[in-house]
Amino acid sequence: MQNNRIWMWGNVLEGRSLDLPGIGRMWCSVETAARFFGADNLMVTNDMLVKGDDQTFWSCLKDAKQLTMQLTHRPLNDEGTLWDLKYVESATKIAELSLKDKRITSVILDDFRDLFGPSKDMTAAELAEVYEAIKRINPNLELQLTRYHWENQSDLEDVRDYFDAISYWNMSTSADYWKNDYVREVQMLSKHFKKPVYSGIYLHDYADCNGGPEGGIMPIATYKAMLPNVFHALRCGHVKGVMLLFNGWLTREDHRESLSFVRDYLEYYLGVHTFLER
């Protein structure tokens, strides 16, 4: 079977459950969420400087075909305005691990230069240091940067030599956008920077709360417009992969109908494409 190029984004639960502000108690670990949706791959958000040598942690990831690991940034206050950036240290750790576990194919720097993100003031020289730390150990390990549709993508011009791929996220609930603009947008982004793009799918309506966790349920009407176009882009090679965010919503009963719609669509997509079987 071919890798279906679908990633489940989230964290491995260390206990039975975890209480998250704005979300509530979550009972679903990222590997369980991947099985629910049929995703072959995982994008893991746990701190690899803490969990990198934890064999119990790694046993949870045993079924994944490919792994993307998040670079570490640690909050220093509750407001999210101060951060301890461990990008170089975690990049080095993950690159070393990737030599032992070939399933680790990429690392991701989340919220790159986002206005309110940890790396909002990150310079090109600082990103170059992260990139070079990775390539010095494993030249084949991919560095992805997370970007959002509302950002000015020219912010990447001064760092275009220091990353390998873009993880691209759009919160739009507009059926018109997904039907008419989405595919062209990701094609233009990839062509401009000469980098592959991974396309993000939200499992929660973050646009309803300006990116926070308090928003609503993603309308099924949005998924009806979104999913056929995102997965058309995937099968045609306009995007390198699709990422589902995140496992914290799966045990929210109020999200059950919309999550089931996504799963049903994925079952259909994976079940009818012969090239995935060869």
C-alpha positions in Angstrom: 0.0 0.0 0.0 1.2 3.5 -0.8 1.5 6.1 1.9 -1.8 8.0 1.8 0.0 11.2 2.7 -2.4 12.1 5.4 -1.0 13.3 8.7 -2.8 13.5 12.1 -1.6 16.5 14.1 -1.5 16.4 17.9 0.1 15.1 21.0 0.6 11.7 22.6 -1.4 11.5 25.9 0.8 10.5 28.8 -2.1 9.4 30.9 -5.7 8.5 30.4 -6.8 12.1 29.7 -5.6 15.7 29.6 -7.5 18.9 30.6 -7.0 21.7 28.0 -8.2 25.2 28.5 -11.0 26.1 26.2 -11.4 22.5 25.0 -12.1 20.5 28.1 -10.9 17.1 29.0 -9.5 15.2 26.0 -9.3 11.4 26.0 -8.0 10.8 22.5 -4.2 10.5 21.8 -2.9 11.5 18.4 -2.2 7.8 17.4 -5.8 6.9 18.2 -7.1 9.9 16.2 -4.9 8.7 13.2 -6.6 5.3 13.4 -10.0 6.9 13.5 -9.4 8.8 10.3 -7.2 6.3 8.6 -4.2 8.6 8.5 -0.9 6.9 7.8 1.3 9.5 9.4 1.6 11.6 12.6 2.6 15.2 13.3 3.7 15.0 16.9 3.6 18.1 19.2 5.2 16.6 22.3 8.4 18.2 23.5 11.1 16.0 22.0 13.7 17.3 24.4 11.7 15.7 27.1 10.2 12.6 25.3 13.0 11.9 22.8 14.4 9.0 24.8 11.1 7.7 26.3 10.5 4.2 25.0 6.9 4.2 26.2 6.3 7.3 24.2 7.8 5.8 21.1 5.7 2.6 21.5 2.6 4.8 20.9 4.0 5.8 17.5 4.8 2.3 16.3 2.1 2.2 13.6 2.9 5.5 11.9 4.5 5.2 8.4 6.1 8.7 8.7 6.6 11.1 11.5 6.9 14.9 11.6 8.1 16.3 14.9 7.5 19.8 16.2 10.3 22.1 17.3 10.1 23.1 20.9 8.9 26.4 22.3 7.9 26.6 26.0 5.6 29.3 27.4 7.0 31.4 30.2 3.7 33.0 31.2 -0.1 32.3 31.0 -0.7 35.1 28.5 1.5 33.5 25.8 3.7 36.6 25.4 7.0 35.2 26.7 8.6 32.0 25.3 11.7 29.9 25.8 12.7 29.0 22.3 14.5 25.7 22.1 14.4 25.5 18.3 18.1 24.7 17.7 18.3 22.2 20.6 15.2 20.4 19.6 16.2 20.5 15.9 19.5 18.8 16.8 17.7 16.2 18.9 15.2 15.3 16.3 17.8 15.2 13.5 19.8 12.7 15.6 16.7 10.6 16.2 16.0 10.6 12.5 19.2 8.8 11.8 17.9 5.9 14.0 14.3 6.0 13.0 13.9 6.6 9.2 10.2 7.3 9.6 11.1 10.8 11.0 11.1 12.6 7.7 10.4 16.2 8.7 10.4 18.8 11.5 8.0 21.7 11.8 8.4 25.2 13.2 4.8 26.1 14.1 3.4 29.6 13.8 6.5 30.9 12.0 6.5 34.7 12.4 2.9 34.8 13.3 1.9 38.1 14.8 1.2 36.6 18.2 3.4 33.5 17.9 6.6 32.5 19.7 8.7 33.2 16.7 7.1 36.6 15.7 10.5 38.3 15.9 12.7 35.5 14.5 15.4 36.7 12.1 16.7 35.0 9.0 20.0 34.4 10.8 18.2 32.6 13.6 16.2 30.4 11.2 19.4 29.7 9.3 20.9 28.4 12.5 18.0 26.0 13.0 18.2 24.9 9.3 21.9 24.3 9.4 21.7 22.3 12.7 19.3 19.9 10.9 21.2 19.6 7.7 24.5 19.1 9.4 23.2 15.9 10.9 20.6 14.7 8.3 20.6 16.6 5.0 17.4 14.7 4.0 15.4 15.9 6.9 12.7 18.4 5.8 12.1 21.7 7.7 8.5 22.9 7.4 7.2 26.3 8.4 3.6 26.8 9.4 1.9 29.7 7.7 -1.7 31.1 7.7 -3.7 32.5 4.9 -4.1 36.0 6.4 -0.3 36.5 6.6 1.8 38.3 4.0 3.7 35.5 2.5 6.4 37.9 1.3 7.6 37.6 4.9 9.3 34.4 3.7 11.4 36.1 1.1 14.4 36.6 3.3 14.4 33.0 4.6 13.5 31.1 1.4 16.9 29.4 1.5 16.4 28.2 5.1 13.3 25.9 4.9 12.1 23.1 2.7 8.3 23.1 2.8 5.2 25.2 3.9 2.4 23.9 6.1 -0.4 26.1 5.0 -3.6 26.8 7.0 -6.8 28.6 6.0 -9.6 29.1 8.5 -12.2 30.1 5.9 -15.7 28.6 6.1 -16.6 30.1 2.7 -17.7 27.4 0.3 -16.9 29.8 -2.5 -13.2 30.1 -1.4 -12.7 26.3 -1.3 -14.5 25.8 -4.7 -12.9 28.6 -6.6 -9.7 30.0 -5.0 -8.1 27.3 -2.9 -6.3 25.1 -5.5 -5.0 28.1 -7.4 -3.7 29.6 -4.1 -1.7 26.6 -3.0 -0.3 26.2 -6.6 0.9 29.8 -6.7 2.4 29.5 -3.2 4.4 26.4 -4.2 5.4 27.8 -7.5 6.6 31.2 -6.1 8.8 29.7 -3.4 9.7 26.5 -5.3 8.7 24.5 -2.2 6.1 21.8 -1.6 3.0 22.7 0.4 1.2 20.7 3.0 -2.5 21.6 3.3 -4.1 21.9 6.7 -7.7 20.9 7.6 -9.2 22.2 10.8 -11.4 19.9 12.8 -12.9 22.9 14.7 -14.1 26.3 13.5 -11.2 28.4 14.7 -12.3 31.3 12.5 -15.3 31.7 14.8 -13.0 32.7 17.6 -10.1 34.5 15.9 -7.9 31.5 16.2 -8.6 30.6 19.8 -10.1 27.4 21.1 -13.5 28.8 22.1 -15.1 28.8 18.7 -17.7 26.6 17.2 -18.1 23.4 15.2 -16.9 23.4 11.6 -20.1 23.6 9.4 -20.6 20.4 7.3 -21.4 22.7 4.4 -17.8 23.9 4.6 -16.4 20.4 4.6 -18.6 19.5 1.5 -16.8 22.3 -0.4 -13.4 21.9 1.2 -12.6 18.2 1.2 -13.1 17.4 -2.5 -10.9 20.3 -3.5 -8.1 19.6 -0.9 -8.0 15.9 -1.8 -8.1 16.8 -5.5 -5.0 18.9 -4.9 -3.4 16.0 -3.1 -4.0 13.4 -5.8 -2.9 15.8 -8.5 0.4 16.6 -6.6 -0.5 20.3 -6.0 0.1 19.6 -2.3 2.6 17.1 -0.8 0.3 16.1 2.1 -2.8 16.9 4.1 -2.8 17.5 7.9 -5.7 17.2 10.2 -5.7 19.4 13.4 -6.1 18.1 16.1 -6.8 15.1 18.3 -8.2 17.3 21.1 -11.5 17.6 19.4 -12.3 13.9 18.9 -13.9 13.2 22.2 -16.0 16.4 22.2 -19.5 15.0 21.7 -20.7 18.3 20.1 -18.1 17.7 17.3 -19.2 14.1 16.6 -21.3 14.8 13.5 -18.8 16.9 11.7 -15.9 14.6 12.6 -17.9 11.6 11.3 -18.5 13.5 8.1 -14.7 14.0 7.7 -14.0 10.3 8.5 -16.7 9.2 6.0 -15.2 11.3 3.3 -11.7 10.0 4.0 -13.0 6.4 3.9 -14.5 7.1 0.5 -11.3 8.8 -0.8 -9.0 6.1 0.4 -11.4 3.4 -0.8 -11.7 4.4 -4.4 -8.2 5.5 -5.5 -6.5 2.5 -7.1 -3.0 4.2 -7.1 -3.0 3.9 -3.3 -3.1 0.2 -3.5 -0.1 -0.2 -5.8 
